[in-house]
Amino acid sequence: MDEWTESTKEKFREEIKEDNDLKIKLSKGIKLRLKEVEPFLQVWPAAMALGLSPCHWHGTAKRLHNISSTIWHEVGDQDLSMSWYTKRSLLTGAYVSSELFMV
């Protein structure tokens, strides 16, 4: 999962070059990340369940944070205030909700 985030960064940068709207950029980030999951849809519910088990939860939370933080970083977020955490939490919630809907 960590490698997906790295491989997705360059694709994401290319896709958002032309966009000026923050909402569109964030939406493209979520969509691009979800496209990375598509090949695994048959087994993704089991993978999600495994990721939520107590022994794996810490790694799952870290990966979800990395996904949202990467998206925010790539759209140019330089905020250092408390809203840094809020933005990432809200984007993580949107991403997880979208992933659940997709499954």
C-alpha positions in Angstrom: 0.0 0.0 0.0 2.9 2.4 0.7 4.3 1.8 -2.8 0.9 2.8 -4.3 1.1 6.2 -2.7 4.6 6.7 -4.1 3.6 5.6 -7.6 0.4 7.7 -7.5 2.2 11.0 -6.7 3.5 11.6 -10.2 0.2 10.7 -11.9 -1.6 13.0 -9.5 0.8 15.9 -10.2 0.2 15.5 -14.0 -3.6 15.4 -13.6 -3.9 18.5 -11.4 -1.4 20.7 -13.4 -4.2 22.5 -15.2 -6.7 22.8 -12.4 -7.0 25.8 -10.2 -10.0 24.7 -8.1 -9.1 23.1 -4.8 -12.2 20.9 -4.7 -11.5 19.5 -8.1 -7.9 18.7 -7.1 -8.9 16.9 -3.9 -11.6 15.0 -5.8 -9.1 13.9 -8.4 -6.7 12.8 -5.6 -9.3 10.6 -4.1 -10.5 9.2 -7.4 -6.9 8.4 -8.5 -6.2 6.6 -5.3 -9.4 4.6 -5.6 -8.4 3.6 -9.1 -5.4 2.0 -7.5 -7.7 -0.3 -5.5 -9.9 -1.4 -8.4 -7.7 -4.4 -9.4 -8.2 -5.8 -5.9 -11.9 -5.3 -5.5 -12.6 -9.0 -5.2 -10.5 -9.3 -2.1 -10.6 -5.7 -0.8 -13.4 -6.3 1.8 -11.2 -9.0 3.4 -8.2 -6.7 3.2 -10.2 -3.9 4.9 -11.3 -6.3 7.6 -7.8 -7.4 8.2 -6.6 -3.8 8.4 -9.2 -3.0 11.1 -8.0 -5.8 13.4 -6.4 -4.6 16.5 -2.9 -5.9 15.6 -3.0 -4.0 12.2 -4.9 -0.9 13.1 -1.9 1.2 13.8 -0.4 0.5 10.3 -3.8 1.1 8.7 -4.2 4.5 10.4 -0.7 5.5 9.3 -1.4 4.5 5.7 -4.7 6.4 5.7 -2.9 9.5 7.1 -0.2 9.2 4.4 -2.9 9.1 1.7 -4.6 12.2 2.9 -1.4 14.0 3.7 0.1 13.2 0.3 -3.0 14.5 -1.5 -3.0 17.8 0.5 0.7 18.2 0.0 0.4 17.7 -3.7 -2.4 20.3 -4.1 0.0 22.8 -2.4 -1.2 23.0 1.2 1.4 24.7 3.3 -0.7 25.3 6.4 1.0 24.9 9.8 -2.0 25.7 12.0 -4.4 23.4 13.8 -6.4 23.2 10.6 -3.6 21.0 9.2 -5.0 18.1 11.3 -8.6 19.0 10.5 -8.0 19.0 6.8 -6.3 15.6 6.8 -9.0 14.1 9.1 -11.8 15.3 6.9 -10.1 14.1 3.7 -9.4 10.7 5.3 -13.1 10.4 6.2 -14.1 11.3 2.7 -11.6 8.8 1.3 -12.7 5.9 3.6 -16.3 6.6 2.9 -15.7 6.5 -0.8 -13.7 3.3 -0.5 -16.5 1.7 1.5 -19.1 2.8 -1.1 -16.9 1.4 -3.8 -16.7 -2.0 -2.1 
